[in-house]
Amino acid sequence: MGEKPWQPLGGGLHERVLAGRPESGHYTRMLRFDPGTVTPETLTHDFWEEVWIVSGAITDLRLGERFGEGMYACRPPGMPHGPWEAPEGCVTFEVRYHLDPTKVPA
């Protein structure tokens, strides 16, 4: 197992894919928000997403709620989240998966 590089996603976001395939919605990654990052939209997706905040904090601007280091969230498919703001930056560990076996990649 070697070093997994950070890949820029644009807008102050970077991901480090640890396992799986992002195009499938079935993968594990780390997501880094550079200090001052503000994401533009509310997201929903068709897969489960578990998120643990490794360092820093993010604020869900829609909810007006701050989430900091050590906090955990589990989002079912279709749950709206974001947009986000990370004034000091943030790193998260995320697991994304489908429970519907017809959507799991072969």
N, C-alpha and C positions, 0 to 999 in steps of 0.2 A: 504494500500500500504506500503510495507516494503522496507528495504534497498535492492537494487539490487547489488549483488557482482560482482566484476571484475573477468572475466575468462581469463586465459592466452591462447593466440593463438600461442605462440612461436615467436621467432625472435624479442622480445622486444615489441610485440603488445598484448593488452588486450582489451576485449570487455565487455560491460555491456548491455545486451539485456533488453530493457524497455518494449517492446510489440511485439507480433507476433512470428513467427517461422523462425529462420535463414535458415533452410533447404528449405523453400518455396521461399526465396528471397523476402519475403513480411514482413518486420519488421522494428522496430525503435531501434537504439542502440547508445551507445557512444563508441568511439574507442580511446584508449590511446596508444600513441607512447612513450616508455621510452626514456629519453635522450640518444642520440647516435644511435638510431634505423635507420637502412637502410634496406628497403625492396628490395628483389632481382629481381622483375619482373614487367613488364607492365601488367596491368589487363584490362580485358573487361568482361562484364556480360550481361545477357539477360533481366535485369530489370533496371528501373529508379533508380537513386541514387541522393538524395539531401544531401549536406554536409555543415554544418556550423562549423567554427573553434571557439571553446569555449575559448581555451587558447593555448599559444605557437605558433609554426609555423612548417610547413613542406615545403620541396622543392621538386618539381617534377623534378627529374634528367633528364628525357627525354626532357622536355621543358626548363630546366634551369631557372625555375620560382619559387619564394618563395611566399607562401600563409600564412598570419598571422591572428591573433585573430580578430574575427568579420567578416571575409570574408566568402562568400557563393559561392557554385557551384552547378549546376544541370547538371547531366550527363545522357544523354539518353542511351538506350541499345546499346551496341557495341562500345561506346566511349572509346578509350584507355586512361589510366591514370597510373601514376607511371612509374618506381619505385620511391620511396619516401625516403627522408632523413630528420630526425628530430634531429638536434644536441642538442637542449635544451629541447626536448620533445614537445608533442602536445596532446590535447584532442579535438575530434570532436564529433558532434551530427549528426547522419545520419538517413535518412528515405529512405527505399528501398521498391519499389513496382512495380507491373506489371500493365500496362494499358490494356493489353489484358485480358478480363474477363475469358478466358479459362485457364489462368495461375494463377489466384488468388485461393488460397486454400479454400476449402469448410469450 
